[in-house]
């Protein structure tokens, strides 16, 4: 698998930034004999969980589900990558035991989700860090570099040719064709879209006047469903560009642009560089609610600034009695050092230890 190399990169490069204790292990996947944070027998439960939401974390969820179910006989974890918006609605309607979302609940969504938590509230548990790749298909052009303002102009439809002066200015040594640019965006409500447009709004406000939202607001472009949809469009369409999760772009063999950070430095998307941006995120939630604030203008040397964090949104209290033990068992595994180590092999940046440990504590308190 193309992304296996990320495991080695992460263990060498992320250790200083993320303090990931599990990187010292020789085992690249979940093991049955580990200590704290592993899926020990006490963390296993029987039954079925149904969850859905973020497509950004689907590759992670698929790996976690497989590992947990192998260790815990009688446990079935179902996860559908329907998009963050659909996941939240499923949680509110009671058809999902927890939701995966690349954005926190909106103020109008929070009370609706809380209403499903008998005596409790819906909390945000950051679980997956997924760098967003600006992925392109442009024959003969490698190592494309883009400032946030240039990205904003491209997706706003203000730049329509690859040899536009703004793109040339970012790529002085590149031979850029006069090919028309075709942009692709998510057609459904998406947390990836919310984070991507938030990045543009925070870093290039004068060029991006559409704010941020889960639904695409800018004119033009081609809509496609899911991360796989926009990635497939770009793979099959010369001259196109999109925003998608790193693992999807890598697996499709697309070009991935370097993005300028707050220092004006064009940062390559690597596990180490994404980890530098994650380490600068701040917890803004209260108590066990761990909503994060990302600094898209980070000036950390080498930091790749375009990242998202996927939350598992779950009731802190009031979970159905037949679901509680399994929810806690599964999320204990995903929040463990062992579970986070798996992410490095899949194109994600594991949580910083300072955040991971808080998530594990919040999971422990679910009731």
N, C-alpha and C positions, 0 to 999 in steps of 0.2 A: 504493500500500500504506500502511495506516494508520501503520505503524511507521517509515516513512522519515524522519519528523521527528526521530527519536532520533539520527540521524547528526549533524544540525546541533547539537542539544543537547549531544551528547557532545563534539564538537570545541571548543565554546565553554566548556563547564563542566567537563569532565573533565581538561583539560590541566594545571591546577594540581595536582589530586589524583592523577592517574594518570601524569603525565608521558608521555603517549602521543605519541611522536615523529611518527607518521603523520598526526596531525590537521591538520598544516599543509598537507597536500596538497589540491589541487583535485579529485583523483580519488576518488570515493566507493566505488570497488570495486577489485578486484585489477587490476593492470596488468602488462604484460609487460616493461616497461622499467625496473623499479625495481632497486635495488642490493641491499644486504645484507638477507637475510630473505625475498627474493622467490623465486618458483618459477622460477629461472633454469634453463637447460638441464641444468646439472650436477645439479640436484635432482630431475629427472624420471627415472622408471623405468617399464618396462613390466611388465605383470602384473596380478594381481587381489588386492585385500585384502578380507577379510570381517571386519567388526566389528559389534558390537551393544551395547546397554545403555541408558543414560540416555535417557529421552524428553525431559528438560529441555534437552538440547543438540541434539535432532534438527533443529531449524530451522537451527542453526549448521552442523551437519554437512552438511545438504543443500546449503547455499550453498557451503561449502568444497569439497565433492566436485565440484560443478559447475564451480567456478572452476579447480580443479586439473586436472580431466580435460580442460577446454578448452585448457589450456596444455600438457599432457603427453599427447601421442598414444600410445595403447597402454596407458594406465593406467586401471584400473577400480577404483573404491572403492565398496564396498557397506556401508551402515550401516542396521541395523534398530533402531528404538526399541522394544525389548522390555522395558525397565526395568533399573535398575542391578543388581538381584539376578540376573536372567537373563543379563546381560552378563558378570558375574563367573563364573557357572557355565559359560558358553560358553568363556571364556578357560581355565578349569581343565580343561574337557573337551577342549580343543584345537580347537574349531570356530570360534573367533574369533582373529584375529591380534592384536587388542588390544580392550580393553573400555572402554566409557564408564561411569563410576560417579559418582554424586553423593555417595558416601561412600567412605572409605578401606576397604581390605580389613580384615576382622575378624582377630584373632589366629589363629583356627583356619583361616581362608581363606588367609593369607599363605603357609604352607609348601606348600599344595596348588598355588597359583599359581607359586611358586618352582620347583616340580618340573617345570614346563613350560619352564623357562629353563635350557638346558644350560650349566652353569658360571656361571650368573648368578642374578638374582632379579627379581621383578616390582616395578616402581617406579611411583610415582604422579606424573603430570605434570598439574598444574592447567592447564586449557585454556579453560574457559568459566565465566564468572561469571553466574549467572542469579538475579536477584532473585525471591523468592517473593512473589506477590501473594496477599493475602487478598481474594478476589473474591466479590462478592455481587450478588444480583438482588432489589432492594427498591424498588418503584415509589415515586417521589417523594422518595427519600432520596439525596442526593449528598454527597460529602465525608465519609463515615462515618469516625469516629475510634475507635480501639480500643487500650486498654492490653493488654500481654501477658497479664495476669491475666484480662481479659475474654475474650480470644481463647481462653484455656485453658478457661475455664468453658463457653463456647459449644460447643467441640468435645468436652468431657468430658460434655456433656449436662446440666450444672448450670444453664445458662441456656437456656430453651426458648421464650421470647417476645421479639420485637424491642423491646418497650417495657419490658423488664426494667430495674430501677433501676440496675444496673451499666452497662448500655449508655447509659441516659439520663445518667448521671454523666459519661460520656466525651463526650457530645454534647448539651451543655446547650441549644443553640439549634435542635436538630433536632426535627421532628415525627415521632415513631416510631410505627408502627402496632402493634397487638396481635397481628399475624400470627405464626403459629408458625414457628420457625426449623427449616429442614431443612439438615442438614450433609451434605457429600459428602466422601469420602476415597478414596484409591487402594485398589483391591481386590487388587493384586499387590504383591510386594516392590518398594519404591521408595526410591531415594535422596532424592527430594523429601520423602517421608514421614519419613525418618530425620532430615533436616535440620530440617523443620518441628517435629517432636516434640522434637528436641534444643533448638531455640529455646525451646519452651514449658517444657521441663524446666529449662533454665538460667535463665529469666527469671521463671517463675511456678511454682516447685516445689511450693508448698503447694496450688495449684489444679490442677496437672497431676501426677498420681501414677502415670502409666503409663510413665515413663522415655522412652527413645528407641529406635526400631528401624525397620527397613525395612518391617516388617509393621505394619498398624494394630492397636492394642491396646485402644483405648477402646471402650466399648459404644455401640450405636446408630449412627445415620447410614446413609447409602447408599454402598456401594462401587461404584466405576466404574473401568474399566481405562484407564490412561494419562492423561497431562495433558489430552488431547483429550476423554477420557471424562468426567472430573469437570467440565471446563469446559462441555461440552455439557449435562450434567445441570443445572448452575446456570443456563445461558442459557435453558433450557426450563422452569425451575421457579421461579415467584415465591416469594420469601421464603427462598431458599436461599443457602448460603455454602460456599466451599471454599478450599483452598490450591492454587495452581497457578503455573506460570511466567508471568512478566510478559507475554511475547509472546502466550501463549494467551489471557490475560484481556483484553488490549488488542484483539486481533483479534476477540474475541467481543463487544466493546462492553460488558463488565461493569463494575460499579462496583468500584473498588479502594480499600480502606480505608487511611487513614493509620495508621501503627503507632508507638506511643510508644517512644522509645529510652531509654538509660540516664539521660538528663537529664530524662525525663518529657515531652520535646518530641514532639508528634505529627508524624512525618516523612512527607512525601509520597514515593511511589515514583517517583523520577526517576533517570536515568542518573547525574547528579551525586551525588545522595544515596546511591545504592547504591555508587558508587565510593568514597565516604568510608569506608564500612564495610569494603570490600575492602582499602583502603590500610592498615587497622589489623590485618589478618590477619598471623600470624606463621608462618614455616616451621618445622615441628617434625620433619620427616624428616631423614635423614642422607645426606650426599653428594648423589647425583643423585636421591634419593627426596624429592620436594617436597610432602609432606603439609602442609596448612595448618591452623592453629588460628584459628577465627573468634571474635571477641569480640562475642557477641550482646548484651552490656550496654554497648556502646560509648557513650561520652559525647561523641563528636565532634559538634559543632553541626551539625544538619541531617541527620545520618547515618540512613539507612534501615536498620534492624538485621537484617531478615529476609532473608538471602541464602544462597545455596549456591554451592559451587564444584564443577564437574564435572571429574573426573580422567580422562585417558586412562591406563589401566593396561597396561603393556607390559613385556616382558623387556628388561633393560638389556644382557644378553648372551644368546647362544644362539638368536637369531632364525634361522629357516630361511634358508638362503642365497638362495633365490629370493624371499624376502619383505623382507629387510633393507633393500635400497636403496629400495624403494617405501615402506616404513614410515617410514624416515628422511626421504625426500623430502616425503611428505604432511604429517608432523608438523612438519617444518621450516617448511612454509608456514603451518600453523595457528598456530604459535607466533610467527610473524613479526609485525612491526608492521603489515604490510599485511593479513595474515590477521585480526589482532585488530581492525583498523579496521572490517572488515566487520561485526563483532558489534554495533557501535553502531547500525547501521541495522535490527537485528533484535530489539531489546528486551533486549539483554544489556549488561553493563558490561565493557568491555575490561580485561584484566589490568593492574595497575600495572606500570610499566616495570621496577621493581626485581624483580618476580616474573617478568615475561615474559622478561627477559634470562636468568634462571636456567633457565627451562624450555627456552629455545633451546639453552643450553649442554648441558643434560642430553640433549636429542635428538641433538645432535652426537656425543655419546659412545656412542650405541647401537651395539652390535656383535653 
